């Protein structure tokens, strides 16, 4: 079975994060681990959330290195008569997710919300307290 960092490296090979940055992102993403999924699917969800965090960070770093200040959610921008195009959901306070990492994490997380943790838990006693 693959570790979370191996799953992250497989799902997001284009990320330029250091091992320390990946470890920090995985640590932060653990707080968003869906409780009702099997260990393998929960690890995948953590890796997807970490990839979303790292991808957002990478985009910000690349913009800063190029001397650009790009407002959150901007897909494209022109200088003459300032014209901006936003990602879907960016203007309404939604999540900016051009690579789809957050959307795939949300789909896994929604299994617990939609069906309930007791319904999808592999343990007979439900979601809470079963060993992973």
HELIX and SHEET records of a PDB file:
HELIX    1   1 UNK A    4  UNK A   11  1                                   8    
HELIX    2   2 UNK A   19  UNK A   29  1                                  11    
HELIX    3   3 UNK A   30  UNK A   32  5                                   3    
HELIX    4   4 UNK A   39  UNK A   65  1                                  27    
HELIX    5   5 UNK A  101  UNK A  115  1                                  15    
HELIX    6   6 UNK A  117  UNK A  120  1                                   4    
SHEET    1   A 2 UNK A  74  UNK A  78  0                                        
SHEET    2   A 2 UNK A  83  UNK A  86 -1                                        
END                                                                             
